[in-house]
Structures are given as structure tokens and as C-alpha cells.
Amino acid sequence: MSASRRQTSPRQIAPPRQPPRIPSLDDQMRQMLVEIRFLENSARVLQSRLDIVTAALSETLTAISTLEGTRGKSVDTETLVPIGSGSFVKAKLADSQNIIIGVGAGVCIEKPLEDSMKDLRLRSSELEKARANVTQQLSQVLNQVEDYRAHLSDMARKKGGGPVEIV
């Protein structure tokens, strides 16, 4: 081989530019289905959150109602204390003026009845706002799912198929 070979630097030649690929109707339908599945999963998460907030609100309202029932009662007054699921236990009040109230993270403190009622009403108000917020988000997601399903059905009709039922 010859030592006199010329060293040439390789020239970079760019491939010819191709116009952006327009997704086919099948690709668009697949993408729409992926988005519907994502939104349905989001709706399940929001529904779970709504269930948790609703349960916490129900528990808070029960606590408020119970404390209202104990207001002004004397020591040793027999009362029914709700324990959940529409069940009650008979009990005698040892102290109706000081309440042990949960403040979060498993911590409870003793507070006067009126302060406890105020805290529970504030908690109830915050939970109502949270429930309204999550309900609104859930409604928006479910409306979007329905819009996407209608759009997917339109795409299927354009393709020549019948209506699409997504399960």
C-alpha cells in the first residue's frame, strides 16, 4: 500500500430533511386511548382522595355533634358515645369541660370544650373546602374523559368503523 495516500477529512453530509411525519389515524387513536387511560387513572386517584376527605369530614362532624351533646352536662351524666358505623357505647362523663383532641401525627392534647369545638369547626370548614376542590377536579377530569371518548368515537367513524366502546 502506498504511503502517499492523501488523508482527507470526512465531510459530514446531512441527510436530506424530511417533512415532519403526520401521525396516522391509527396512531392518533392509540394516543387518544392512552390519554383516556391516564385520565381514568387520575379520576380513580381523585375519587380515592374524595373518599378520604369525606370520611374525615364525617368523623369531624360526629365529633362536633358529640361535643355539643356533652355541653353543659354534669359529671357522671350517662351518655351514648358514638363509636362508628352507627354504633354507640353507654358511658358516664368524667369531665365535660376538658376534651382530649387530636392535633395530628398521632398527638392529642387536652383543651377546654369551647376551644375544642372551635378547632373542630375550623377543621370541618377546611375539609369542606378540600372536598369541594377535589370534587371540582374530579368533575373536570371525568368531563375530559367523556370528551376524549366522544372524539375517539368520531375518529373511529372516520376510519370506517362503528362506534367505539371503551371498557
C-alpha positions, 0 to 999 in steps of 0.5 A: 500500500502506498504511503502517499495516500492523501488523508482527507477529512470526512465531510459530514453530509446531512441527510436530506430533511424530511417533512415532519411525519403526520401521525396516522389515524391509527396512531392518533387513536392509540394516543387518544386511548392512552390519554383516556387511560391516564385520565381514568387513572387520575379520576380513580386517584381523585375519587380515592382522595374524595373518599378520604376527605369525606370520611374525615369530614364525617368523623369531624362532624360526629365529633362536633355533634358529640361535643355539643351533646356533652355541653353543659352536662354534669359529671357522671351524666350517662351518655351514648358515645358514638363509636362508628358505623352507627354504633354507640357505647353507654358511658358516664362523663368524667369531665365535660369541660376538658376534651382530649383532641387530636392535633395530628401525627398521632398527638392529642392534647387536652383543651377546654370544650369551647376551644375544642369545638372551635378547632373542630369547626375550623377543621370541618370548614377546611375539609369542606373546602378540600372536598369541594376542590377535589370534587371540582377536579374530579368533575373536570377530569371525568368531563375530559374523559367523556370528551376524549371518548366522544372524539375517539368515537368520531375518529373511529367513524372516520376510519370506517368503523362503528362506534367505539366502546371503551371498557 
